[in-house]
Amino acid sequence: MNATAKTLGTLVLALVVLALYFSIFVFKFFLPLYLALALAALGLITVTILAGNAGGATEH
């Protein structure tokens, strides 16, 4: 379960980073700070939830 959570977390982070880079290259402008923070917060929340779900097995 822990490996699955880490894999999903890595995929989510990769998608967030790719989305940021893609948006920057497409618009050729700096993204608004609040938008970048919102995407980062969304990724952190998702990873935290995934880690929390596997947290019980991790303490083994």
C-alpha positions as a Markdown table, in Angstrom:
| # | Residue | x | y | z |
|---|---|---|---|---|
| 1 | Met | 0.0 | 0.0 | 0.0 |
| 2 | Asn | 2.8 | 2.4 | 0.9 |
| 3 | Ala | 4.4 | 1.8 | -2.5 |
| 4 | Thr | 1.1 | 2.5 | -4.2 |
| 5 | Ala | 0.6 | 5.8 | -2.3 |
| 6 | Lys | 4.2 | 6.9 | -3.2 |
| 7 | Thr | 3.6 | 6.1 | -6.8 |
| 8 | Leu | 0.3 | 8.0 | -6.9 |
| 9 | Gly | 1.8 | 10.9 | -5.1 |
| 10 | Thr | 4.7 | 11.0 | -7.6 |
| 11 | Leu | 2.3 | 10.9 | -10.5 |
| 12 | Val | 0.2 | 13.8 | -9.0 |
| 13 | Leu | 3.3 | 15.9 | -8.4 |
| 14 | Ala | 4.6 | 15.1 | -12.0 |
| 15 | Leu | 1.2 | 16.2 | -13.4 |
| 16 | Val | 1.2 | 19.4 | -11.4 |
| 17 | Val | 4.7 | 20.3 | -12.6 |
| 18 | Leu | 3.9 | 19.4 | -16.2 |
| 19 | Ala | 0.7 | 21.5 | -16.0 |
| 20 | Leu | 2.7 | 24.5 | -14.7 |
| 21 | Tyr | 5.5 | 24.2 | -17.3 |
| 22 | Phe | 2.9 | 23.6 | -20.1 |
| 23 | Ser | 0.9 | 26.7 | -19.1 |
| 24 | Ile | 4.0 | 28.8 | -18.9 |
| 25 | Phe | 5.2 | 27.7 | -22.3 |
| 26 | Val | 1.8 | 28.1 | -23.9 |
| 27 | Phe | 1.0 | 31.6 | -22.5 |
| 28 | Lys | 4.6 | 32.9 | -22.6 |
| 29 | Phe | 3.7 | 34.9 | -19.5 |
| 30 | Phe | 4.2 | 34.4 | -15.8 |
| 31 | Leu | 1.3 | 32.7 | -14.2 |
| 32 | Pro | -0.5 | 34.7 | -11.5 |
| 33 | Leu | 0.9 | 33.9 | -8.1 |
| 34 | Tyr | -2.4 | 32.8 | -6.7 |
| 35 | Leu | -2.9 | 30.3 | -9.5 |
| 36 | Ala | 0.5 | 28.7 | -9.0 |
| 37 | Leu | -0.1 | 28.6 | -5.2 |
| 38 | Ala | -3.6 | 27.0 | -5.8 |
| 39 | Leu | -2.1 | 24.3 | -8.0 |
| 40 | Ala | 0.7 | 23.6 | -5.5 |
| 41 | Ala | -1.8 | 23.5 | -2.6 |
| 42 | Leu | -4.0 | 21.1 | -4.6 |
| 43 | Gly | -1.1 | 18.8 | -5.2 |
| 44 | Leu | 0.0 | 19.0 | -1.5 |
| 45 | Ile | -3.5 | 18.2 | -0.3 |
| 46 | Thr | -3.8 | 15.3 | -2.7 |
| 47 | Val | -0.5 | 13.8 | -1.6 |
| 48 | Thr | -1.3 | 14.4 | 2.1 |
| 49 | Ile | -4.6 | 12.6 | 1.7 |
| 50 | Leu | -2.9 | 9.7 | -0.1 |
| 51 | Ala | -0.2 | 9.5 | 2.5 |
| 52 | Gly | -2.8 | 9.7 | 5.3 |
| 53 | Asn | -4.7 | 6.8 | 3.8 |
| 54 | Ala | -1.6 | 4.6 | 3.8 |
| 55 | Gly | -0.3 | 6.1 | 7.1 |
| 56 | Gly | -1.6 | 3.3 | 9.2 |
| 57 | Ala | 0.3 | 0.7 | 7.3 |
| 58 | Thr | 3.4 | 2.9 | 7.2 |
| 59 | Glu | 3.9 | 2.9 | 10.9 |
| 60 | His | 4.6 | -0.9 | 10.8 |
